Amino acid sequence: MRLALLGLFHEANTFSPLQADRARFAAGGVFRGAEIVDEYGGSSTTIGGYLAAAQELGVEVVPLTFAFVNPVGAVTEDAFEWLAGEMLDDLRRGGPWDGVLLNLHGAAVAAHLDDADAELARRVRAVVGPDVPVGAVLDLHGNVSPALVGALTVTLAYQTNPHVDAAVQGARCTELVVRAARREIAPVQVLAPLPLVVNIARQDTGEEPMASLVAVAGRVAARPGMLWAGVVEGFPYADVPHLGMSCLTVHDGDRLAAEWAAEELAEAVWSRRDDLQATGLTVDEALDLAESEPSGPVVLLDVGDNIGAGAPGDSTVILEGAVRRGLRSLVQTLWDPDAAAACIAAGVGAEVSLAVGARHSHSAGAPVPVKGRVRVISDGRFEEPAPTHGGFRWFDMGPTAVLETADGPTLVLMSRQTMNTSRRQLTSLGLDPRSFRVIVAKGVNAPRAAYAPIATRLLVVDTDGITAMGLDRFEYRRRRRPLYPFEPATFPAGPAEQGR
């Protein structure tokens, strides 16, 4: 049995002016053939799960082309057609196939496509035909559309946030695709979209209300005949017609059972719609709480500069507040290639004066003037073998410098956007995260898997930026239906189907 492996994994923040163009993908984001195995084999990613399960099941997975870039804006038409064309050419040449494993995000947008995931899945289906099972694991933040589910045989999604179950879901998807190819099962899928947007600060599946909702999905999935069931949180920073949460069920042959299960999950989610909204702390409130803690580290989750949701990762609003009040024991990363290059040119031990951060038109804050000593220079590469958000193992910050500022804060100046999802990002540079009173993490949920084990407290800070908590700060032009909480009066207090 031969399964093709391919995909395009991109979370598009449509409020970002930075596009996922051909150059961005070509600079280390496209993997072909054995490169896919080298990059993701043995990791806790979805592809890692695909590969491990295939080996265990005794089937051959043929890696074709996979493309990934950090979340930014929409994929350009040129880049999408280039990548999709290459993938589909490989798929045609390599066939016939017994099945296909797609690695898709679920919140991909292209300049010419509101639903890039569905379009790629549709084109794959057109190549392999209606009878070849095609499976995909989506990110928990997918804005899942009927078109996407309709093009797939098996659709699963992460059920943890931080996303530490990517490989688990990948393995389950592989198993179901193989069983469908052997005609042991006949998957029937039902998608129940909800007219509901969940606040980013209520998406941690280890906390309420998501913990209870995921538990309900787990109980539904355990029923006889059910192959999978889950809740998908959606991605609020993509202005698309299919924006919103959803529930998804997969049953072995019984559509009515799948529909009942999906409606049951949707009812459970809808009943917690108010609990899925949130407000956060201001910068000063968060710093006050951090300074009042008897010990550290206190992790400040910089919501508005969430790299994993498409923000640039160079906001200075928390840094400026810390410097203003004289908080000295603080560490944070900044995506600032110019500042990193200046420090590298000066050399280890050199004293430098420069402005850092806020390099883009959509960056929150302004460049902060600092003086300090260059402590470390690195190529920025590090490995995280333990499961992290998304399961990624290899990281590359590009040429990186650690700057100890005269005001106290320690800055990690990166040349490449890199999420704060692994403590090895700091320890690989000789920094002990436990030694700082405050750690600024550019994210909301993604950094928790790394930093919750050592934090005395994690504080959600409602900073400005293109990933801000307050969704009323964004203008949505593409959505086609009322959504809660934007139009709460539209929805009666009754069951979920009244809002759909």
LOVEX-585053 format. One record per residue (C-alpha): x, y negated, z. Coordinates in steps of 0.02 Angstrom, whole numbers, padded with zeros to 5 digits, always signed. Each point is the difference from the previous one (the first is absolute). Layout:
REM residues N
XYZ
...
***
This chain:
REM residues 500
+00000+00000+00000
+00067-00171-00051
-00055-00163+00078
+00050-00170-00070
+00051-00133+00127
-00010-00184-00045
-00071-00164+00062
+00005-00186+00028
-00012-00054+00181
-00033-00185+00026
-00101-00100+00125
-00043-00163-00087
-00032-00157+00101
-00092-00105-00127
+00036-00158+00101
+00188+00019-00030
+00079-00097-00144
+00139+00131-00013
-00041+00125-00135
+00050+00182-00012
+00083-00022-00168
+00112+00113-00102
+00159-00071+00078
-00063+00031+00177
-00039+00182-00039
+00160+00026-00097
+00106-00062+00147
-00007+00165+00092
-00186+00038-00002
-00015+00128-00141
+00048+00182+00028
+00006+00131-00136
+00012+00189+00006
+00125+00060+00129
+00018-00177+00068
-00173+00021+00078
+00057+00154+00093
+00162-00084+00054
-00094-00151+00068
-00151+00084+00080
+00041+00184+00025
+00005+00042+00185
-00083-00164+00047
-00165-00030+00089
-00073-00087-00153
-00146+00062-00104
+00123+00062-00132
+00099+00086+00137
-00160+00091+00047
-00037+00045-00181
+00172+00075-00024
+00005+00096+00165
-00174+00074-00024
+00035+00052-00179
+00155+00094+00055
-00097+00087+00138
-00141+00045-00120
+00122+00065-00130
-00050-00120-00139
+00109-00110-00108
-00012-00188+00013
+00074-00094-00148
+00043-00179+00049
-00027-00121-00145
+00001-00187+00042
-00042-00091+00161
+00002-00189+00026
-00004-00097+00164
+00033-00178+00056
-00031-00090+00164
-00172-00079+00008
-00007-00165-00095
-00128-00067-00124
-00080+00087-00147
+00098+00110-00120
+00030-00090-00164
-00085+00070-00154
+00171+00030-00078
+00063+00099+00150
-00158+00103+00018
-00008+00048-00183
+00186+00040-00003
-00011+00115+00151
-00167+00079-00044
+00060+00029-00178
+00157+00090+00058
-00096+00106+00125
-00132+00052-00126
+00129+00039-00133
+00089+00114+00124
-00165+00080+00045
-00043+00037-00182
+00171+00069-00042
+00014+00109+00154
-00170+00083-00009
-00100+00104+00011
-00023-00021+00188
-00092+00099+00131
-00024-00155+00106
+00058-00178+00032
+00056-00085+00161
-00015-00189-00004
+00079-00117+00126
-00113-00154+00000
-00030-00135+00129
-00183-00041-00029
+00025-00189+00007
+00097-00026-00161
-00052-00146-00109
+00074-00047-00168
-00014-00168-00087
-00123+00078-00124
-00076+00132+00115
-00097-00026+00162
+00018+00187+00036
+00169+00055-00064
-00006+00163+00099
-00161+00054-00084
+00066-00047-00172
+00157+00104+00021
-00101+00147+00067
-00121-00017-00146
+00142+00005-00126
+00076+00153+00084
-00168+00086-00007
-00014-00041-00185
+00167+00086-00033
-00026+00160+00101
-00186+00021-00035
-00150+00029+00114
+00047+00171+00067
+00174-00031+00070
-00009-00048+00185
+00076-00170+00038
+00031-00046+00181
+00058-00158+00088
+00035-00061+00175
-00043-00182+00027
+00064-00122+00129
-00123-00032+00141
-00009-00179-00065
-00070+00048-00169
-00150-00093-00070
-00072+00161-00069
-00114-00011-00151
-00122+00126-00074
+00102-00009-00161
+00157+00061+00090
-00086+00143+00090
-00092+00046-00160
+00165+00025-00093
+00071+00113+00135
-00039+00177+00055
+00064-00025+00177
+00019-00168+00087
+00076-00011+00174
+00065-00146+00102
+00113-00027+00148
-00096+00007+00163
+00130-00082+00112
+00054-00180+00016
+00148-00016+00017
+00003+00122-00146
+00093+00149+00073
-00105+00137-00081
+00045-00032-00183
+00090+00167-00018
-00140+00092+00089
-00128-00069-00120
+00116+00032-00147
+00014+00183+00051
-00188+00017+00018
-00029-00079-00170
+00124+00120-00081
-00087+00148+00080
-00171-00057-00063
+00063-00033-00176
+00080+00173-00007
-00157+00083+00066
-00107-00095-00125
+00117+00052-00141
-00019+00181+00055
-00190-00024+00002
-00005+00044+00185
-00093-00161+00040
-00111-00123-00095
+00029-00170+00081
-00146-00121+00002
+00041-00178+00053
-00114-00136+00068
+00053-00180+00029
-00104-00111+00114
+00057-00182-00022
-00045-00117+00142
-00034-00188-00015
+00125-00028+00138
+00174-00072+00020
+00101+00050+00153
+00121-00122+00077
+00181+00051-00017
+00022-00007+00190
-00134+00133+00026
+00076+00129-00116
+00113+00092+00123
-00070+00177+00006
+00071+00025+00174
-00114-00136+00068
-00186-00030+00000
-00106-00004-00100
+00102+00091-00134
+00053+00138+00119
-00181+00052+00024
-00043-00016-00184
+00146+00108-00054
-00051+00127+00132
-00176+00005-00075
+00076+00031-00171
+00105+00141+00072
-00153+00085+00072
-00093-00016-00165
+00150+00070-00095
+00002+00153+00113
-00174+00058-00050
-00021+00157-00106
+00021-00037-00185
+00078-00170+00024
+00170-00019-00083
+00038-00177+00064
-00084-00153+00074
+00067-00169+00046
-00022-00186+00026
+00094-00122-00112
+00029-00171+00076
+00020-00102-00159
+00120-00143-00037
-00070-00173+00038
+00134-00097-00096
-00052+00063-00171
-00137-00105-00079
-00083+00136-00104
-00181+00051-00034
+00020+00163+00097
+00073-00081+00158
-00050+00085+00162
+00002+00151+00113
-00063+00168-00058
-00029+00178+00056
+00049+00150-00105
-00047+00182+00013
+00051+00155-00098
-00104+00159+00009
+00021+00170-00081
-00141-00002-00125
-00145-00079+00098
-00032-00180-00053
-00145-00023+00120
+00108+00052+00148
+00136-00120-00058
-00127-00141-00015
-00070+00030+00173
+00175+00002+00073
+00049-00161-00088
-00158-00087+00060
+00031+00060+00178
+00174-00074-00004
-00064-00161-00077
-00129-00017+00138
+00133+00022+00132
+00110-00134-00080
-00145-00121-00025
-00051+00015+00183
+00173-00066+00049
+00005-00144-00125
+00013-00133+00135
+00137+00096+00090
+00098+00002-00163
+00023-00190+00006
+00135-00088+00100
+00089-00161+00048
+00183-00019+00049
+00116-00106+00104
+00077-00164-00054
+00189-00008-00008
+00010-00098+00162
-00119+00118+00090
+00102+00150-00055
+00164-00081+00052
-00074-00047+00169
-00050+00181+00029
+00169+00064-00059
+00093-00115+00119
-00113+00050+00145
+00040+00185-00019
+00125+00056+00132
+00096+00102-00128
+00010+00029-00186
-00004+00031-00138
-00166-00081-00042
-00041+00027-00184
-00088-00144-00087
-00095+00064-00152
+00009-00140-00128
-00166+00031-00089
+00010-00140-00129
+00171+00058-00060
-00041+00185-00014
+00124+00069-00128
-00100+00160-00016
-00153-00099-00058
+00088-00111-00127
+00072-00145+00101
+00179-00053-00037
+00074+00039+00171
+00086-00169+00021
-00124-00096+00108
+00083-00108+00132
-00149-00051+00107
+00042+00115+00145
+00187-00036-00014
-00031-00187+00002
-00110+00017+00153
+00129+00105+00091
+00141-00122-00039
-00106-00148+00053
-00031+00073+00172
+00176+00068+00022
-00040+00186-00004
+00171+00074-00032
-00020+00190+00002
-00091+00032-00162
+00036+00102-00156
-00087-00002-00168
+00027+00033-00184
-00017-00129-00139
-00004+00034-00186
+00123-00136-00050
+00126+00051-00135
+00077-00175-00003
+00035-00004+00186
+00065+00179-00004
+00118-00043-00143
+00065-00154+00092
+00039+00103+00155
+00082+00138-00101
+00108-00127-00091
+00053-00076+00167
+00048+00171+00072
-00018+00087+00167
+00042-00115+00145
-00025-00159-00100
-00100-00146+00066
-00135-00058-00121
-00132-00135-00009
-00147+00030-00116
-00189+00000-00016
-00089+00168+00006
-00169+00066-00053
-00156-00066-00086
+00073+00015-00175
-00164+00015-00096
-00148-00109-00035
-00112+00122+00093
+00117+00020+00149
-00066-00059+00168
+00103-00130+00090
+00151-00096-00061
+00186+00044-00011
+00078-00007+00173
+00173-00078+00017
+00115+00112+00103
+00182+00011+00051
+00080+00161+00049
+00129+00137-00019
-00005+00139-00128
+00002+00159+00103
-00024+00139-00129
+00004+00020-00188
-00079+00156-00076
-00057+00074-00165
-00170+00013+00083
-00029+00184-00029
-00063+00114+00138
-00089+00165+00023
-00148+00041+00113
-00027+00189+00010
-00144-00012+00125
-00178-00031-00063
-00033-00185-00023
-00139-00102-00078
-00023+00076-00172
+00130+00133+00036
+00141-00089-00092
+00175+00064+00037
+00121-00109-00098
+00004-00189+00020
+00100-00135-00088
+00000-00179+00065
+00132-00051-00128
+00154-00096+00058
-00042-00048+00178
+00075-00110+00135
-00033-00012+00186
+00009-00180+00063
+00012-00041+00184
-00066-00176+00013
+00061-00130+00124
-00181-00021+00059
-00006+00184+00046
-00107+00096-00126
+00084+00137-00099
-00049+00002-00184
+00014+00144-00122
+00012-00084-00171
-00049+00122-00139
+00020-00012-00188
-00146+00119-00033
-00172+00005+00078
-00002+00140+00127
-00141+00040+00120
+00034+00009+00187
-00053+00182+00016
+00159+00079+00070
+00107-00046+00150
+00149+00059-00102
-00019-00160-00098
+00079-00081+00153
+00104+00141+00072
+00086+00028-00169
+00066-00177+00022
+00062+00030+00177
-00149-00086+00081
-00089+00080+00147
-00184-00049-00012
-00025+00041+00185
+00122-00138+00048
-00110-00141-00066
-00140-00082+00094
-00099-00032-00160
-00005+00093-00166
-00094-00082-00143
-00072+00132-00117
-00065-00052-00170
-00156+00107+00003
-00151+00052+00101
-00017+00189+00005
+00149+00062-00100
+00132-00049+00130
-00092+00086+00143
+00065+00175-00034
+00177-00067+00018
-00018-00126+00140
-00145+00057+00110
+00111+00132+00085
+00119-00135+00066
-00113-00152+00017
-00062-00061+00166
-00138-00086-00097
-00056-00025-00181
-00085-00165-00037
-00098-00039-00158
+00040-00178-00055
-00121-00085-00120
+00127-00094-00103
-00031-00087-00165
+00042+00082-00165
-00075+00103-00140
-00035+00144+00120
-00079-00104+00139
-00127+00080+00116
-00136-00128-00033
-00072+00054-00167
-00103-00160-00007
+00164-00084-00052
-00007+00089-00169
-00110-00035-00150
-00071+00158-00075
-00057-00024-00179
-00009+00177-00067
-00108+00094+00124
-00173+00035-00067
-00100+00036+00157
-00029-00073+00173
+00119+00069+00131
-00001+00005+00188
+00063-00107+00090
-00001-00132-00139
-00190+00002-00017
-00063+00080+00162
-00178-00063-00023
-00015+00103-00160
+00003+00162+00096
-00137+00062+00116
+00045+00091+00158
-00060+00163-00076
+00093+00144-00080
+00148-00019-00114
-00093+00037-00161
-00098-00162+00022
+00162-00093-00027
+00055+00099-00153
***
